[in-house]
Structure formats: C-alpha cells, structure tokens
C-alpha cells in the first residue's frame, strides 16, 4: 500500500517540478530591457507570446494530469474510507458511475 503512495507522490513531485522549471524559463526569457529600436507594441507582443506559450503548455498538461489525479484521489479515498479492497470498492456500479463523473 505504501508503494502506491510513493508512486503518487513521485508523480506529483515530477509534475510540480516541471511547472516550476517551465515558469522559471518564462521568467528568464522575459526581457527586462526594452530594445530602443522596437516599438512598445513589439516589446509587449514578445512578452505576451511567451506568456501564451506557457499558458498553452499548462493547459495541455492539465488536460492529462488533473483527470488522472482526480480519479486516483477518488479511488484512493474510497478505498481507504470503505475499508474494502480496491476491486470490491470498484465492483459497485454506483462507484463506477461516480468515477466516470469524476473523470
């Protein structure tokens, strides 16, 4: 059972570190100095494009990570709360319906 917790913590740590690294890259790519040859609109557009790229990456990642995390939390919480095995907990058609809604 502790092996399941370790895997969940490893996945969460990996995902959070990935987001931290991506945000750090965005911060480092944001130019503090304005190039005098560019207009204000060009400078703002450059920063806006960087933020949009980061936002799109996080949205795509969230489409895959958050449903898996929600389903894992549902199964783990139900398993722990019911005191039954995972198979016995998920054998109930009502629980499968709730799992589908969660996903």
TORPA-4810 file (N, C-alpha, C, O; in nm, 3 decimals):
<nodes>
NODE_1_0.082_-0.119_0.000_0.000_0.000_0.000_0.087_0.126_0.000_0.053_0.224_-0.065_X
NODE_2_0.198_0.122_0.073_0.284_0.239_0.074_0.349_0.263_-0.061_0.387_0.375_-0.094_X
NODE_3_0.363_0.157_-0.138_0.420_0.172_-0.272_0.330_0.260_-0.360_0.379_0.337_-0.442_X
NODE_4_0.198_0.248_-0.342_0.104_0.331_-0.417_0.122_0.477_-0.378_0.125_0.564_-0.465_X
NODE_5_0.134_0.504_-0.249_0.155_0.641_-0.203_0.285_0.699_-0.258_0.290_0.815_-0.298_X
NODE_6_0.389_0.618_-0.259_0.518_0.665_-0.311_0.508_0.700_-0.458_0.565_0.799_-0.502_X
NODE_7_0.436_0.621_-0.534_0.421_0.649_-0.678_0.342_0.777_-0.699_0.376_0.858_-0.785_X
NODE_8_0.235_0.795_-0.621_0.155_0.916_-0.633_0.238_1.039_-0.599_0.231_1.140_-0.669_X
NODE_9_0.315_1.031_-0.493_0.398_1.144_-0.452_0.505_1.171_-0.557_0.536_1.287_-0.584_X
NODE_10_0.561_1.067_-0.616_0.662_1.087_-0.721_0.602_1.156_-0.843_0.664_1.246_-0.900_X
NODE_11_0.482_1.116_-0.884_0.417_1.178_-0.999_0.385_1.324_-0.969_0.409_1.411_-1.052_X
NODE_12_0.332_1.351_-0.849_0.300_1.489_-0.812_0.426_1.575_-0.805_0.425_1.690_-0.849_X
NODE_13_0.533_1.520_-0.751_0.659_1.594_-0.742_0.713_1.623_-0.881_0.759_1.735_-0.908_X
NODE_14_0.708_1.525_-0.971_0.754_1.545_-1.107_0.675_1.655_-1.177_0.733_1.744_-1.239_X
NODE_15_0.542_1.649_-1.166_0.457_1.748_-1.231_0.483_1.888_-1.176_0.496_1.984_-1.252_X
NODE_16_0.491_1.901_-1.044_0.515_2.032_-0.983_0.653_2.087_-1.020_0.667_2.206_-1.047_X
NODE_17_0.754_2.001_-1.021_0.887_2.047_-1.062_0.888_2.089_-1.208_0.956_2.186_-1.244_X
NODE_18_0.815_2.018_-1.292_0.807_2.055_-1.433_0.745_2.193_-1.449_0.794_2.274_-1.528_X
NODE_19_0.638_2.221_-1.376_0.574_2.352_-1.382_0.668_2.461_-1.329_0.673_2.571_-1.385_X
NODE_20_0.742_2.431_-1.223_0.838_2.529_-1.169_0.945_2.560_-1.272_0.979_2.676_-1.293_X
NODE_21_0.998_2.457_-1.337_1.103_2.478_-1.439_1.047_2.558_-1.557_1.113_2.648_-1.607_X
NODE_22_0.925_2.524_-1.600_0.864_2.597_-1.712_0.842_2.744_-1.676_0.866_2.832_-1.758_X
NODE_23_0.797_2.770_-1.555_0.777_2.908_-1.511_0.910_2.982_-1.500_0.918_3.100_-1.534_X
NODE_24_1.013_2.914_-1.454_1.145_2.976_-1.445_1.196_3.011_-1.585_1.256_3.118_-1.604_X
NODE_25_1.174_2.923_-1.682_1.215_2.954_-1.821_1.141_3.077_-1.873_1.200_3.162_-1.939_X
NODE_26_1.013_3.085_-1.843_0.935_3.202_-1.885_0.991_3.329_-1.821_1.005_3.432_-1.887_X
NODE_27_1.024_3.321_-1.694_1.082_3.436_-1.623_1.215_3.477_-1.685_1.242_3.595_-1.705_X
NODE_28_1.299_3.378_-1.716_1.430_3.410_-1.774_1.419_3.462_-1.917_1.503_3.542_-1.960_X
NODE_29_1.317_3.419_-1.991_1.301_3.464_-2.129_1.234_3.600_-2.139_1.232_3.661_-2.246_X
NODE_30_1.178_3.648_-2.028_1.118_3.780_-2.028_1.230_3.883_-2.022_1.307_3.888_-1.926_X
NODE_31_1.236_3.963_-2.124_1.344_4.061_-2.135_1.313_4.182_-2.047_1.209_4.246_-2.062_X
NODE_32_1.404_4.213_-1.955_1.384_4.328_-1.867_1.412_4.459_-1.939_1.351_4.562_-1.909_X
NODE_33_1.502_4.455_-2.033_1.541_4.576_-2.104_1.460_4.589_-2.233_1.438_4.492_-2.305_X
NODE_34_1.417_4.708_-2.257_1.341_4.736_-2.379_1.440_4.776_-2.487_1.524_4.864_-2.466_X
NODE_35_1.428_4.711_-2.603_1.514_4.745_-2.715_1.464_4.876_-2.775_1.349_4.884_-2.817_X
NODE_36_1.550_4.978_-2.781_1.505_5.108_-2.832_1.457_5.105_-2.977_1.376_5.188_-3.017_X
NODE_37_1.508_5.010_-3.055_1.468_5.007_-3.195_1.327_4.948_-3.213_1.264_4.969_-3.317_X
NODE_38_1.278_4.876_-3.114_1.143_4.819_-3.123_1.041_4.915_-3.062_1.072_4.994_-2.973_X
NODE_39_0.921_4.906_-3.113_0.814_4.987_-3.056_0.764_4.919_-2.928_0.794_4.803_-2.902_X
NODE_40_0.688_4.993_-2.852_0.632_4.939_-2.729_0.542_4.820_-2.759_0.540_4.721_-2.685_X
NODE_41_0.467_4.830_-2.867_0.378_4.722_-2.905_0.456_4.594_-2.936_0.413_4.485_-2.897_X
NODE_42_0.568_4.606_-3.004_0.650_4.489_-3.034_0.706_4.425_-2.908_0.709_4.303_-2.895_X
NODE_43_0.750_4.507_-2.814_0.804_4.455_-2.688_0.696_4.384_-2.607_0.718_4.276_-2.553_X
NODE_44_0.580_4.446_-2.599_0.469_4.385_-2.525_0.423_4.257_-2.594_0.388_4.160_-2.526_X
NODE_45_0.421_4.256_-2.726_0.381_4.136_-2.800_0.477_4.021_-2.774_0.435_3.906_-2.763_X
NODE_46_0.606_4.052_-2.765_0.705_3.948_-2.738_0.680_3.884_-2.601_0.685_3.761_-2.589_X
NODE_47_0.654_3.965_-2.500_0.625_3.911_-2.367_0.491_3.837_-2.365_0.479_3.733_-2.301_X
NODE_48_0.394_3.891_-2.434_0.262_3.827_-2.440_0.271_3.689_-2.504_0.209_3.594_-2.457_X
NODE_49_0.349_3.677_-2.612_0.366_3.548_-2.678_0.430_3.445_-2.585_0.391_3.328_-2.585_X
NODE_50_0.527_3.488_-2.506_0.589_3.397_-2.409_0.490_3.349_-2.305_0.489_3.230_-2.271_X
NODE_51_0.407_3.440_-2.254_0.305_3.400_-2.157_0.202_3.306_-2.220_0.159_3.210_-2.156_X
NODE_52_0.163_3.333_-2.343_0.064_3.248_-2.410_0.120_3.107_-2.432_0.048_3.009_-2.413_X
NODE_53_0.247_3.096_-2.470_0.308_2.965_-2.489_0.309_2.887_-2.359_0.280_2.767_-2.357_X
NODE_54_0.344_2.954_-2.251_0.345_2.889_-2.121_0.205_2.847_-2.080_0.185_2.738_-2.027_X
NODE_55_0.108_2.933_-2.103_-0.030_2.902_-2.066_-0.083_2.782_-2.144_-0.150_2.696_-2.087_X
NODE_56_-0.054_2.777_-2.274_-0.099_2.665_-2.357_-0.038_2.533_-2.311_-0.105_2.430_-2.308_X
NODE_57_0.091_2.537_-2.274_0.158_2.417_-2.226_0.092_2.369_-2.097_0.070_2.249_-2.080_X
NODE_58_0.062_2.460_-2.007_0.000_2.420_-1.880_-0.143_2.371_-1.903_-0.187_2.280_-1.832_X
NODE_59_-0.215_2.427_-1.997_-0.349_2.378_-2.026_-0.346_2.235_-2.081_-0.424_2.150_-2.039_X
NODE_60_-0.256_2.211_-2.176_-0.246_2.076_-2.233_-0.204_1.975_-2.127_-0.255_1.863_-2.124_X
NODE_61_-0.113_2.013_-2.042_-0.069_1.924_-1.934_-0.183_1.898_-1.838_-0.203_1.785_-1.793_X
NODE_62_-0.258_2.002_-1.805_-0.369_1.988_-1.713_-0.478_1.896_-1.765_-0.546_1.830_-1.687_X
NODE_63_-0.495_1.892_-1.896_-0.596_1.802_-1.954_-0.563_1.656_-1.928_-0.654_1.572_-1.922_X
NODE_64_-0.436_1.624_-1.912_-0.397_1.486_-1.887_-0.373_1.459_-1.739_-0.409_1.352_-1.690_X
NODE_65_-0.313_1.551_-1.668_-0.273_1.527_-1.529_-0.390_1.537_-1.433_-0.405_1.450_-1.348_X
NODE_66_-0.472_1.639_-1.444_-0.578_1.660_-1.345_-0.685_1.551_-1.344_-0.727_1.511_-1.235_X
NODE_67_-0.731_1.500_-1.459_-0.827_1.389_-1.452_-0.769_1.263_-1.387_-0.837_1.193_-1.313_X
NODE_68_-0.642_1.236_-1.416_-0.577_1.120_-1.356_-0.564_1.140_-1.205_-0.585_1.047_-1.127_X
NODE_69_-0.528_1.260_-1.165_-0.515_1.290_-1.022_-0.651_1.282_-0.952_-0.660_1.232_-0.840_X
NODE_70_-0.756_1.331_-1.018_-0.890_1.325_-0.958_-0.936_1.181_-0.944_-0.991_1.142_-0.841_X
NODE_71_-0.915_1.101_-1.048_-0.956_0.960_-1.043_-0.874_0.885_-0.937_-0.929_0.805_-0.862_X
NODE_72_-0.746_0.913_-0.932_-0.662_0.849_-0.830_-0.704_0.888_-0.690_-0.707_0.804_-0.600_X
NODE_73_-0.736_1.015_-0.670_-0.784_1.059_-0.539_-0.917_0.998_-0.502_-0.940_0.964_-0.386_X
NODE_74_-1.006_0.983_-0.600_-1.136_0.921_-0.576_-1.117_0.775_-0.535_-1.175_0.729_-0.436_X
NODE_75_-1.036_0.702_-0.612_-1.015_0.560_-0.582_-0.944_0.543_-0.449_-0.984_0.461_-0.367_X
NODE_76_-0.839_0.620_-0.425_-0.764_0.607_-0.301_-0.848_0.646_-0.180_-0.845_0.578_-0.077_X
NODE_77_-0.923_0.755_-0.191_-1.009_0.797_-0.081_-1.120_0.699_-0.053_-1.150_0.669_0.063_X
NODE_78_-1.182_0.648_-0.159_-1.288_0.550_-0.142_-1.237_0.418_-0.088_-1.301_0.355_-0.004_X
NODE_79_-1.121_0.379_-0.136_-1.059_0.255_-0.090_-1.026_0.264_0.059_-1.056_0.173_0.136_X
NODE_80_-0.964_0.373_0.098_-0.928_0.392_0.239_-1.051_0.408_0.327_-1.058_0.353_0.436_X
NODE_81_-1.150_0.484_0.279_-1.268_0.511_0.359_-1.360_0.392_0.376_-1.424_0.376_0.480_X
NODE_82_-1.366_0.307_0.273_-1.458_0.193_0.281_-1.399_0.075_0.357_-1.473_-0.006_0.413_X
NODE_83_-1.268_0.065_0.359_-1.205_-0.047_0.425_-1.207_-0.175_0.342_-1.166_-0.280_0.389_X
NODE_84_-1.255_-0.165_0.219_-1.261_-0.280_0.130_-1.139_-0.280_0.039_-1.061_-0.185_0.038_X
NODE_85_-1.122_-0.388_-0.036_-1.015_-0.390_-0.136_-1.057_-0.300_-0.253_-1.174_-0.265_-0.266_X
NODE_86_-0.962_-0.265_-0.336_-0.990_-0.178_-0.449_-1.091_-0.245_-0.543_-1.182_-0.180_-0.593_X
NODE_87_-1.074_-0.376_-0.565_-1.166_-0.448_-0.654_-1.309_-0.446_-0.598_-1.404_-0.423_-0.672_X
NODE_88_-1.322_-0.469_-0.467_-1.456_-0.470_-0.407_-1.517_-0.331_-0.408_-1.638_-0.316_-0.427_X
NODE_89_-1.434_-0.230_-0.390_-1.484_-0.092_-0.392_-1.533_-0.053_-0.531_-1.640_0.007_-0.545_X
NODE_90_-1.457_-0.089_-0.634_-1.493_-0.051_-0.771_-1.594_-0.146_-0.835_-1.646_-0.116_-0.943_X
NODE_91_-1.623_-0.258_-0.773_-1.720_-0.353_-0.828_-1.862_-0.296_-0.823_-1.947_-0.337_-0.901_X
NODE_92_-1.886_-0.205_-0.733_-2.017_-0.142_-0.719_-2.043_-0.053_-0.841_-1.965_0.038_-0.867_X
NODE_93_-2.152_-0.076_-0.916_-2.181_0.006_-1.035_-2.198_0.155_-1.002_-2.167_0.240_-1.084_X
NODE_94_-2.247_0.185_-0.882_-2.263_0.325_-0.842_-2.127_0.393_-0.832_-2.111_0.509_-0.871_X
NODE_95_-2.028_0.321_-0.779_-1.893_0.378_-0.767_-1.831_0.399_-0.904_-1.760_0.497_-0.926_X
NODE_96_-1.856_0.307_-0.997_-1.804_0.325_-1.134_-1.868_0.445_-1.201_-1.803_0.516_-1.279_X
NODE_97_-1.997_0.469_-1.172_-2.064_0.587_-1.226_-2.001_0.714_-1.170_-1.975_0.809_-1.244_X
NODE_98_-1.978_0.715_-1.038_-1.914_0.833_-0.977_-1.772_0.853_-1.029_-1.728_0.967_-1.047_X
NODE_99_-1.701_0.744_-1.054_-1.565_0.755_-1.111_-1.571_0.816_-1.250_-1.488_0.900_-1.285_X
NODE_100_-1.669_0.774_-1.329_-1.685_0.832_-1.463_-1.717_0.980_-1.457_-1.665_1.059_-1.537_X
NODE_101_-1.802_1.019_-1.363_-1.834_1.162_-1.346_-1.710_1.239_-1.305_-1.686_1.350_-1.352_X
NODE_102_-1.630_1.179_-1.215_-1.506_1.245_-1.171_-1.411_1.267_-1.286_-1.348_1.372_-1.297_X
NODE_103_-1.400_1.167_-1.372_-1.312_1.183_-1.488_-1.365_1.287_-1.584_-1.303_1.314_-1.687_X
</nodes>
